[in-house]
Amino acid sequence: MFLHKMGWLFQEVLYPSLTWSRYSDEKVIYLTFDDGPIPEMTPEILEILDQFNAKATFFCVGDNVRKYPEIASETLGKGHVLGNHTFNHLNGWNTGNDSYFENIERCRDQFAVLVKSPEIKFFRPPYGRIARSQIKPIQKEYEIIMWDVLSGDFSQKLDKKVCLEKSIKFAQPGSIIVFHDNLKAKKNLDYVLPRYLEYFSKKGFLFKALE
């Protein structure tokens, strides 16, 4: 069970210091992809994004960057933005602070050594789960990016057409939407992503990476 649309309670009451959207009058949607890079999905996603002149932010698992640095470099070279998603995809609620911070640093080291990327400015907690005591220390180095639209592409129980319908229904100018470049999401994402981009392109929307 998950919420496709994150409500005001999460955004304004429970975690007001985190970034949930960048609402504006401009017709723009901020695409984000979690958990990659992997050869089975990320290159194909990059090709689809190219077709629509779309840019995105990829929140990378450090161990995947270690395994596939060339894909991370290709992503960066195409004008997309890379973000930190911990080295081992850790759940912040179940991880001690010191271990969590060390895992974030380990992920950052992969970018610096293997990808030689610019400074990584964005962090997304895996599963969206972060302890309150972890927020301020992380914000000294990163903007913590959440989302206001969750596509649900990872759900094996969610029909691909419903996934597309919900992803379209809840998006608005400035929305940050989460997709995934992991294998659980492949069935839904292969169907949803090109249709999602086509729909909003026809509505005059642009797709940007986080700035």
ABEGO torsion letter per residue (X at the ends): XBBABBBAAAAAAABAABBABBBBABBBBBBBBBGOBBAAAAAAAAAAAAAAGBBBBBBBBAAAAAABAAAAAAAAAAGBBBBBAEAAGBBAAABBAAAAAAAAAAAAAAAAAAAGBBBBABBBBBGGBBBAAAAAAAAAABBBBBBABBAGAABAABBAAAAAAAAAAABBBGBBBBBBBBAAAAAAAAAAAAAAAAAAAAAGBBBBBBX
